[in-house]
Amino acid sequence: MSDMDMSRRGLLKTSLFGAAAAGMTGIAAAAEAKSSKKAPVYDAIVVGAGPAGLITAITAHDLGAKVVLFEKRDRPDGNAIYALGSVCGWGSRHQKEQGIEDTAEAFNAMMMDVSKQMGDKALNRTYTDNISEGIDWLEKEGVKFGKIKPMPYPRLGRTCRVLGDGLTGGSRLVQTLLAAAKKRGIEILYEHKVIELLHDDHFSVTGVKTLSDEGQKEWLSKGGVCLTTGGFSANPEMVDRYIGGWATRMVLRGSRSTTGENISLALPLYAKFVNMDQFHCGPIVGITHVNPADVLNSGYGVQVNTSGKRFMDENNTYVVKARTTALQTLDNQAWVIVDSECPVLDKVIAKFDRLHSPYGKADTIEELCKQVNLPEKNVVKEVKAYNDALAAGKLEEMVPPCTYKKPHPVAKAPFYAVPFQGGMTATFGGPLINTKAEIQSLDGGSIPGLYAAGNAAGGIFFFNYAGGAQLGAATVYGRIAGRELANRAKQN
């Protein structure tokens, strides 16, 4: 190699390293400049603009806290906007004005009964002790409730239904709370996705990192952070991991935005997660989102899969029917065959017609099967077997048994074939909270500065819930979390 070649190589090497060094200097300078920008400091940070998040933010603000609320979408987009919008409670003025007798002990017993005694006792007791005050608070903020209607157990005379005025009650509730937050000047930043919880060396939560069109940014909080992001029903990977692959084939009954930030954000801090395999489900028609629950709860009809075979007890609740359909059929598809005596047909079929959702109606079972592409021979056999067993008083000897309390034959034309699939409404699992809405650690005790409310929190619900209890829990624990955040900010 010539001296000239060596000289050229040396020059090239020097130039490359010089350029690299200059580049590193530039990067370091940029990083230093970025870090020198002070992160905004608040008293409370709330993540998720559903009812729980808005209630948390409003409560903290009213106690003197400077609050910022982050929402990853361009509007509130959680499960609440799809909900009928009921709040389940006892001791409200509505019960008293309508002469409905109820007690805290009876209500608390109901909450534990619905959760098969697996719901956290302290959390459910706290719900019981604070829900009547919570309902009163919602009304003071402008939420309008209709008259309580008598309903079957467990709701009984406990469900305060939000008047939607053209919207779902849940949407109206969110709009009302948004107006209350706006009136107070609470800062709500949309299209800001929280991607990380900031913490000190002892895992005390100090703020969040967000991702928006402006890039990543850090925000600090004296009082801590409250997760009100909902559950993980719209995250197939988490549903598969915690519930099972079969559940990923369920139709989503709620929001596509509930993707498990309550899990992904809290997991690195060694939070304790509970009830992760538990969720609420119900029947739905995937292509149109018609809900045929009324006909499934009517006590009429024979239920078959796409092979035309019965596969469960028709006396199951609509929740069990939805879950079993998803679990026992690969295509998550079933039909209930009823005759014209079914008392809820007018109500159900009107919904199907309004949304142009297909169903079958014919004067014979054979023609009915042709309309909806069910195996004629199998369905005719199942309907005949059901009618014969009913006449002989042997429904419970069928396989699977049918345990209708007051069974009715499928005999009077026209006959209807009402389709449905199993749909997932909401997940119950999440980071365990205590009665102060503090998220608990696997190592024991609370993670300092980290709270959860609404469906982002775990521990309250297991197996099922009383209608309206999810919004009730959002109210109770949102108000508790708001108070805790404000108080902690004052101490820091």
C-alpha positions in Angstrom: 0.0 0.0 0.0 1.4 3.4 -1.0 1.9 6.3 1.3 -0.6 8.2 -0.7 -3.2 5.4 -0.1 -2.5 5.4 3.6 -2.8 9.1 3.6 -6.1 9.0 1.9 -7.4 6.4 4.2 -6.2 8.3 7.2 -7.9 11.4 6.0 -11.1 9.5 5.3 -11.1 7.9 8.7 -10.4 11.2 10.4 -13.2 12.8 8.4 -15.7 10.0 9.3 -14.9 10.1 13.0 -15.0 13.9 12.9 -18.4 13.8 11.2 -19.6 11.2 13.7 -18.3 13.3 16.6 -19.9 16.4 15.2 -23.2 14.4 14.8 -23.1 13.1 18.3 -22.4 16.6 19.6 -25.5 17.8 17.7 -27.6 15.0 19.1 -26.4 15.6 22.6 -27.0 19.3 22.2 -30.5 18.6 20.9 -31.2 16.2 23.8 -29.9 18.7 26.3 -32.0 21.5 24.8 -35.1 19.2 24.9 -34.5 18.2 28.5 -33.9 21.8 29.5 -37.6 22.5 28.6 -39.4 22.2 31.8 -42.3 19.8 31.8 -45.7 21.4 32.7 -46.6 20.8 36.3 -50.2 20.1 37.5 -51.8 19.0 40.7 -53.7 16.1 39.1 -53.5 14.2 35.8 -56.4 12.1 34.6 -56.2 9.7 31.7 -59.4 9.1 29.8 -62.4 11.4 29.2 -65.3 9.0 30.1 -67.6 9.5 33.1 -65.0 8.3 35.6 -62.3 10.6 34.2 -64.6 13.6 34.0 -65.9 13.0 37.5 -62.4 12.6 38.9 -61.2 15.8 37.2 -64.2 17.9 38.3 -63.9 16.7 41.9 -60.2 17.4 42.1 -60.7 20.9 40.5 -63.4 21.7 43.0 -61.0 21.0 45.8 -58.5 23.5 44.4 -56.4 21.3 42.2 -55.0 22.3 38.8 -56.1 19.5 36.5 -55.3 18.3 33.1 -57.3 15.4 31.4 -55.8 13.5 28.5 -58.0 11.7 25.9 -56.3 9.7 23.1 -59.2 10.2 20.7 -60.6 13.4 19.2 -63.6 13.0 21.5 -64.7 10.9 24.4 -65.0 7.4 22.9 -65.3 4.9 25.7 -68.1 2.3 26.4 -70.3 4.9 28.2 -71.4 6.6 25.0 -72.9 3.2 23.8 -74.6 2.6 27.2 -78.3 3.0 28.0 -77.0 5.1 30.9 -78.3 3.8 34.2 -76.9 4.3 37.7 -77.6 1.6 40.2 -78.0 2.7 43.8 -80.1 2.8 46.9 -81.2 5.7 49.1 -81.6 8.2 46.3 -84.4 10.8 46.4 -86.0 9.0 43.6 -86.5 5.9 45.7 -87.9 7.9 48.5 -90.2 10.0 46.3 -91.6 6.8 44.7 -92.0 5.0 48.0 -89.4 2.3 47.2 -88.1 0.7 50.3 -84.5 -0.3 50.3 -81.5 -0.6 52.7 -77.8 -0.4 52.5 -77.5 -4.0 53.8 -79.9 -5.3 51.1 -78.1 -3.4 48.4 -74.7 -4.5 49.5 -75.9 -8.1 49.7 -77.2 -7.8 46.1 -73.8 -6.5 44.9 -72.0 -9.4 46.4 -74.5 -11.9 45.3 -74.3 -10.8 41.7 -70.5 -11.2 41.8 -70.9 -14.7 43.3 -69.3 -13.4 46.5 -66.0 -12.9 44.5 -66.2 -9.1 44.3 -63.9 -7.3 46.8 -66.0 -6.9 49.9 -64.5 -3.5 51.0 -64.8 -2.0 47.5 -68.4 -3.1 47.2 -69.2 -1.8 50.7 -67.6 1.6 49.8 -69.8 1.7 46.7 -72.9 1.0 48.8 -72.0 3.6 51.4 -71.3 6.4 48.8 -73.7 5.8 45.9 -76.7 7.8 47.1 -74.5 10.8 47.6 -73.0 10.2 44.2 -76.4 10.2 42.5 -77.3 13.5 44.2 -74.0 14.9 43.0 -74.7 13.9 39.4 -78.0 15.7 39.6 -76.4 18.9 40.9 -74.1 18.8 37.9 -77.1 18.7 35.6 -77.7 15.0 35.0 -81.4 14.3 34.6 -82.9 11.0 35.7 -86.2 9.5 34.8 -88.7 7.8 37.0 -87.5 4.4 38.4 -89.2 1.5 36.7 -89.8 -1.8 38.5 -87.4 -4.4 37.1 -86.5 -8.0 37.9 -83.8 -8.8 40.4 -81.1 -7.5 40.9 -82.1 -4.1 39.6 -85.5 -4.0 41.3 -86.3 -0.3 42.1 -82.6 0.7 42.2 -81.9 1.9 38.6 -81.8 5.6 38.0 -82.0 5.9 34.2 -80.3 9.0 32.6 -82.7 10.8 30.3 -81.0 10.8 26.9 -83.2 13.4 25.1 -82.4 11.8 21.7 -79.1 10.3 22.7 -78.2 7.1 24.7 -78.3 7.9 28.4 -74.6 7.2 28.5 -73.9 9.8 25.8 -76.0 12.3 27.5 -74.2 11.7 30.8 -70.8 12.3 29.1 -72.0 15.4 27.4 -73.4 16.8 30.7 -70.1 16.1 32.5 -68.2 17.6 29.6 -70.2 20.8 30.0 -69.6 20.9 33.7 -65.8 20.5 33.1 -65.9 23.2 30.4 -67.7 25.6 32.7 -65.0 25.2 35.3 -62.2 25.7 32.7 -60.7 22.3 33.2 -58.0 21.6 30.6 -58.9 18.6 28.3 -56.3 17.7 25.7 -57.7 15.5 22.9 -55.5 13.3 20.7 -53.0 13.0 23.4 -52.3 9.3 24.1 -50.6 8.6 27.4 -47.8 6.0 26.6 -45.9 5.9 29.9 -46.2 6.6 33.6 -43.3 8.7 34.9 -42.0 7.8 38.4 -39.1 8.3 40.7 -36.6 5.7 41.9 -39.1 4.4 44.4 -41.8 4.0 41.8 -43.9 6.9 43.1 -45.8 8.2 40.1 -44.8 11.7 39.2 -46.5 12.3 35.8 -47.0 10.9 32.3 -45.5 10.9 28.8 -47.9 11.6 26.0 -47.8 11.0 22.2 -49.6 13.6 20.0 -49.0 15.3 16.6 -46.4 17.3 18.4 -44.4 14.2 19.3 -43.7 12.9 22.8 -44.0 15.2 25.8 -43.7 14.8 29.6 -46.2 16.2 32.1 -45.7 16.3 35.8 -48.2 16.0 38.7 -47.9 16.8 42.3 -50.9 14.7 43.3 -50.4 11.8 40.9 -52.2 10.2 38.1 -55.6 8.5 37.8 -56.3 5.9 35.1 -59.8 6.1 33.8 -59.1 4.4 30.4 -61.7 1.7 30.6 -60.8 -2.0 30.1 -59.3 -4.1 27.3 -62.2 -5.5 25.4 -61.1 -4.0 22.1 -57.5 -5.4 22.4 -57.5 -8.9 20.8 -54.1 -9.7 22.1 -55.0 -9.0 25.7 -58.4 -10.8 25.4 -56.5 -13.8 24.1 -53.9 -13.6 26.8 -56.2 -13.2 29.8 -59.5 -14.7 28.6 -58.8 -17.0 25.7 -58.7 -17.2 22.0 -62.3 -18.1 21.7 -63.3 -14.7 23.2 -61.4 -12.8 20.5 -64.1 -14.1 18.1 -66.8 -12.3 20.0 -68.5 -9.2 18.5 -67.5 -6.0 20.2 -70.6 -4.5 21.8 -68.9 -1.3 23.0 -66.1 1.0 22.0 -63.1 0.2 19.8 -61.0 2.5 22.0 -60.9 0.4 25.1 -57.6 -1.2 24.3 -56.1 -1.9 27.8 -54.0 1.2 28.8 -55.1 0.3 32.4 -52.9 -2.8 31.9 -50.1 -1.6 29.7 -49.4 1.6 31.7 -49.6 0.0 35.2 -47.8 -3.3 34.4 -44.2 -1.8 34.4 -44.8 -0.6 38.0 -45.6 -4.1 39.2 -49.3 -3.4 39.8 -51.4 -6.3 41.1 -54.1 -7.3 38.5 -57.2 -9.2 39.5 -60.2 -10.8 37.8 -58.5 -10.7 34.4 -60.6 -13.5 32.9 -63.9 -11.9 33.8 -66.0 -9.8 31.5 -69.6 -9.0 30.7 -71.2 -10.2 27.5 -74.5 -10.2 25.7 -76.2 -11.1 22.4 -75.7 -8.9 19.4 -76.0 -9.1 15.6 -72.5 -8.2 14.4 -73.4 -6.7 11.0 -76.1 -4.3 12.3 -75.5 -4.3 16.1 -79.2 -5.1 16.8 -79.6 -6.4 20.4 -82.0 -9.4 20.5 -81.7 -9.9 24.3 -85.5 -9.5 24.9 -86.4 -12.5 22.8 -83.6 -14.6 24.5 -85.0 -13.6 27.9 -88.6 -14.2 27.0 -88.8 -17.8 28.1 -89.9 -18.9 24.6 -88.3 -20.8 21.8 -85.6 -23.3 20.9 -82.0 -22.3 20.4 -79.9 -23.9 17.7 -76.4 -23.4 16.1 -75.7 -23.2 12.4 -75.8 -27.0 12.2 -79.4 -26.8 13.4 -78.6 -28.5 16.7 -79.6 -27.4 20.3 -76.4 -26.8 22.4 -77.5 -25.2 25.6 -80.3 -24.8 28.1 -82.8 -22.2 26.8 -83.5 -21.1 30.3 -80.0 -19.5 30.6 -79.8 -15.8 31.0 -78.9 -13.8 27.9 -75.4 -13.3 29.4 -74.8 -17.0 29.6 -76.3 -17.6 26.2 -74.0 -15.1 24.6 -70.9 -16.5 26.4 -71.8 -20.1 25.6 -72.5 -19.3 21.9 -69.0 -17.8 21.6 -67.4 -20.7 23.5 -69.2 -23.6 21.9 -69.5 -22.6 18.3 -66.6 -21.9 16.0 -68.5 -19.3 14.0 -70.0 -17.6 17.1 -73.5 -17.8 15.5 -76.8 -19.1 16.8 -80.5 -18.7 16.2 -83.6 -18.8 18.4 -86.6 -20.3 16.8 -89.9 -19.0 18.2 -93.5 -19.0 17.2 -96.0 -16.1 17.0 -97.0 -16.5 20.7 -93.6 -15.0 21.9 -94.8 -11.8 23.6 -91.8 -9.6 22.8 -91.7 -10.2 19.0 -93.2 -6.9 18.1 -90.6 -5.0 20.1 -87.6 -7.1 18.8 -88.7 -7.5 15.2 -89.3 -3.7 15.0 -85.6 -3.1 15.8 -84.5 -5.6 13.2 -86.7 -4.0 10.6 -85.6 -0.5 11.5 -81.9 -1.4 11.0 -82.5 -3.7 8.0 -81.1 -6.6 10.0 -82.0 -10.0 8.4 -84.2 -12.6 10.2 -86.5 -15.4 9.2 -90.3 -15.4 9.2 -92.4 -18.2 7.6 -95.5 -20.3 8.1 -93.6 -23.6 8.4 -90.3 -24.5 10.0 -89.1 -25.9 6.7 -89.6 -22.7 4.9 -88.1 -20.8 7.8 -84.9 -22.8 7.5 -84.6 -22.1 3.8 -84.9 -18.4 4.4 -82.0 -18.3 6.8 -79.9 -21.1 5.4 -80.3 -23.5 8.4 -80.3 -27.3 7.9 -84.0 -28.0 7.5 -83.9 -31.7 8.7 -82.0 -31.0 11.9 -84.1 -28.0 13.0 -87.4 -29.7 12.3 -86.1 -32.7 14.4 -85.1 -30.4 17.3 -88.3 -28.5 17.4 -90.4 -31.7 17.3 -88.2 -33.2 20.1 -88.8 -30.1 22.2 -92.5 -30.0 21.6 -92.8 -33.8 22.4 -90.7 -33.5 25.6 -92.8 -30.5 26.7 -96.1 -32.5 26.1 -94.6 -35.4 28.1 -93.3 -33.3 30.9 -89.7 -34.4 30.1 -87.9 -31.2 29.0 -85.3 -31.6 31.7 -84.4 -35.1 30.3 -83.4 -33.6 27.0 -79.7 -33.4 26.1 -78.9 -30.6 26.9 -81.8 -30.2 29.3 -84.3 -27.4 29.0 -85.3 -26.0 32.4 -87.9 -23.4 31.4 -90.1 -22.6 34.5 -93.2 -22.0 32.3 -92.4 -23.6 29.0 -94.4 -22.9 25.8 -94.6 -25.0 22.6 -93.2 -23.8 19.3 -96.4 -24.5 17.4 -98.3 -21.4 16.1 -97.4 -19.9 12.8 -95.8 -17.7 11.7 -92.5 -18.9 13.0 -89.4 -16.6 13.4 -85.7 -17.3 13.3 -83.9 -14.6 15.2 -80.1 -14.6 14.8 -77.5 -13.5 17.3 -73.8 -13.8 18.2 -72.0 -13.6 21.5 -70.8 -10.1 22.1 -68.3 -8.7 24.6 -69.5 -5.6 26.4 -66.7 -4.8 28.9 -63.9 -6.4 30.8 -63.9 -6.5 34.6 -60.2 -7.2 35.2 -57.6 -4.5 36.0 -55.2 -3.2 38.6 -56.6 -3.8 42.0 -57.6 -0.6 43.9 -58.3 -0.1 47.5 -61.1 2.0 49.0 -59.1 5.2 48.3 -58.9 4.3 44.6 -55.2 3.7 45.0 -53.7 1.0 42.7 -52.1 -1.8 44.7 -48.7 -3.3 44.1 -47.7 -7.0 43.8 -45.2 -6.3 46.7 -48.1 -5.2 48.9 -49.5 -1.7 49.7 -50.3 1.1 47.3 -48.3 2.5 44.4 -47.8 6.1 45.5 -49.5 8.6 43.3 -51.3 6.0 41.1 -55.1 5.7 41.1 -57.8 4.1 39.0 -61.6 4.5 38.6 -64.3 3.2 36.4 -63.7 0.1 34.3 -59.9 0.7 34.4 -60.0 -0.5 38.0 -60.1 -4.1 39.1 -61.7 -5.8 42.1 -65.3 -4.6 42.2 -67.0 -6.9 39.6 -66.7 -10.6 39.0 -68.9 -12.9 36.8 -71.6 -10.2 36.3 -72.9 -6.9 37.5 -76.2 -5.3 38.3 -77.3 -3.0 35.5 -76.1 0.5 36.1 -73.4 -0.5 38.6 -70.6 0.2 36.2 -71.6 3.9 35.9 -72.3 3.8 39.6 -68.7 2.6 40.4 -67.4 5.3 38.0 -69.2 7.9 40.0 -68.2 6.6 43.5 -64.6 6.0 42.8 -64.1 8.9 40.4 -65.1 11.2 43.3 -62.9 9.4 45.7 -59.9 9.5 43.3 -60.5 13.2 42.7 -60.4 13.9 46.4 -57.2 11.8 46.9 -55.4 13.5 44.1 -56.2 17.0 45.4 -55.3 16.2 49.0 -52.0 14.6 47.9 -51.1 17.6 45.8 -51.5 19.8 48.8 -49.2 17.7 50.8 -46.5 17.8 48.1 
